[in-house]
Amino acid sequence: MRCSSLWRALALMLSLPFAVTAQAAEAPTRIAFIGANLVPMDRERVLRDQTVLAENGRIAAIGPKLAIPADARRIDARGLWLSPGLADLHTHVQTRDDLAIYLSYGVTTVLHMGEASNAFAGRTRIAANEGTIPAPYIYTALAVDGSPRYGHLLVTTPEEARAAVLLARANGYAFIKVYNNLSPESFAALAAAGRELSVPVIGHTVNAMGGLDRQLAAGQLFVAHAEEFIYSHFFAPDADSGQRVPPDSAIPGAVAMAKRYGAFVAADLVTYGTIAEQWGRREIGQSYLARPEMRLLSPRYRLDWSGAGYGSREGDLMPRAAFLGRLVKALADGGVPLVAGTDAPTIPGLFIGDSLHRNLALLEAAGLTRYQALATATRNAGAFLARGRPGEPPFGTIAPGARADLILTRANPLDDLATLRAPLGVMTQGTWRDRAALDALLAPVADRYAAAVR
């Protein structure tokens, strides 16, 4: 039986060494940011001339006249702006180099959304989360499907579904990511086991469920792409032509449905937009090769991008991309919690780190306020993880007790989101890295990649 073979795989994976804890880092020192203009992101406000004291990777105190411990490292933040570290909650990075790149862009939390190697899901995740390597904090999702077509873990029965959730929990996965071809019975079993074992279901449309509302009603916490509303809400899963644009009059119903179930939705305009701009236009795909970010794209991803084939497709996806902007604007204004995700680097043009900042700009262009846009990568991301992983240290706002994931910038991001693209420094896992230290992380990566493609 397939079920028994999956249980054998479970026993084998539980015996693998990647669950061994990485060597603990040295205890982080106290760090005080003095005189900062604080953008706490608990609501839309700025607190001027504040001192923030971080201790053991958490925010210990905030105030205008804090007593600073004698052993604290002092960061002069007068005239500068301190805001929460950013989150990309839909990524497919694979290496420590990728994680260092993210950090240089101010990204301090990532959610790997499927197909992580065992080494990444185990050793690398643990090392990042213990602060022994320069990296964002990592969460992982185990991708499951009812078909081998997309390469995900195959689940075809309720028994296999429960075994998959047990497998995920034992190996440190935070979520189960569902994909298109699951059966309704398997989806229901994944959702039930996820609730029981605290490994919630997130992800894509499941065609056989007959609509996104049924998935959310069954307990799916997070919709992995805004475009999933097109595939299984505005149109039936088997009735989407691939390019037809829903009427704007249908948007309020989608907002009400998402609110009814308390769902989180990925505000990933950059993902579909990047596909749309190169759809049937080979010259756009070629233009990515001239981008300065190419120096930090690994040879492996370059090969993957070259075979993507979007440039040879027919039709025009830009009207759908514009519709998604209007949908996301309505979701934000309607109070649906939107979170940032990019799908980097699986799609040509989605450079690691850079694509998150492009997404923030696209959200602003779609009509979101800068606060709404920034909330997708800070407070809303933290709220999603608080729902999905209760009991873990909070993040996404600057408040006592929260993770001290911080970005220091020259300007107020609520005036100019682009200031976040080039942080003066980033703090995560109790370690402060100024701009020079961040650049030093990137230089050897760029040199290795350049040597590999000569």
Phi, psi and omega in degrees: 000149178296326182297317181294325178292325178292322177295324176296321176297322177299314180297321180295314183293328178293339180271355183289154185282355187288356176276357180289132182291136178292159180300133184293142177282164175297147181302126182293149179276166172288142179227131180242124173265117191254127173077023184282151164274116191263130172249086192286339179065015169285332169200178185280097180199165175231133175252117187270149173053056181252151170251132179244122179255122177250138182216127180054040175078005179235155176282120184268323184198154177221137176175164181283339184222055180287145169280123185263125179303147184297331183269006182282139171284133184256127175250117180285107182248019181298130180078002180249178188235131181245123181224168182293150172300156185268158178234137169245106187261027168204093180222163178225035179292161187228347190230166175293328175299316178303318183292322177295323177298313177305313183300322182295338177266008178086011180272119185245358176216135175225151171243113176281123191258031170126147180071026171291144174292160176302322180296319180291313182293337180255274188302311185294315179301315182295316180298318179297315186284343173266356177080019181271353172227154177286110188193158168292167170289135188246131164247152180229150175239138176268117182276130180230150181209164178266008180217149176280003189305319186258005174084011180274169177300128185276126180227119184237354180222161175300326179294317177294325179298314179296320178298323180295321179293320176298318178299316180297311182298318182295334183253019170082009177289140182271334187217161166256125177259117180272150181233181199298326196255018175292152172279157176302324180294318179293319178300314181298321180291323177297316181296318181294314179293325178298319177295316183294320188256007178060044173232082190296157177271133175223175170130216192264184169292138170252107191305317185289348178287340174081014177151146182296328181299324179291326177293316180293322178297329180279354174118005177295128189273330193217132175264119194286343177215142174298329182294343178300335177295327177292317187288333187214018172231302179292324174236153174292150183306331181258012184239008182273123181283347181100340182223350180296141182255128178294157175286143178300335180295344180273350185296315181304325177295323178293320178298315181297321179296314180297319179294322183302323183260003180063033185281147167266143184230136177288124175265072190252057181301330182293331184292300180292323180298322179289322174297315184297320185291337180256000182294113181074014182226089183300330183295331179291315177301321178293328182294334178298330183294341180265358181289143179299335179293346180301333182295341180250018175258123186293153177305327179298313180291327177300318178295317178299316181297323184295336181258011186291321174082009180297328183294341181263002181283164180249154178103188184220116180263356184297324176298323176293320179300319178295321177299318180298325175299318179291323177297312182296321176301315180293321177298316179297313181292335180275001177087011175283128182288114179263140178234151184279139173203156186229333188073009179296147355255035189285338183250132178308132180098346179265084180285144182298131179082303180304320184294330177295318179291324173298322180294319177301318179295321179293324177296317177296318179296332178283355176111357176291147171292162178298326176295314178301316180296312182294329179299329180299330183256005181227266189297320181291322176299318178295322179295321177298312180292328177296323176289315186281330183228064182298145179098346177275159181303132181290157174209173177101347172225162175259104184206151178305134181095341180284159171302138180275064174264110194224148174235131175254127183228164180283331185236167177285118180296340176284349171261329184206102181297335183295341179297336181288341183293330182233072184295147174286340178183160181223138175241133172205149179053036176078003182246128176262129176236119177281181185301321180297320180292323177295317178296326179293333175292327187276328187304310180294330177296311180298320181295317179296317181293321179297319179295326184287336184253006178293000000 
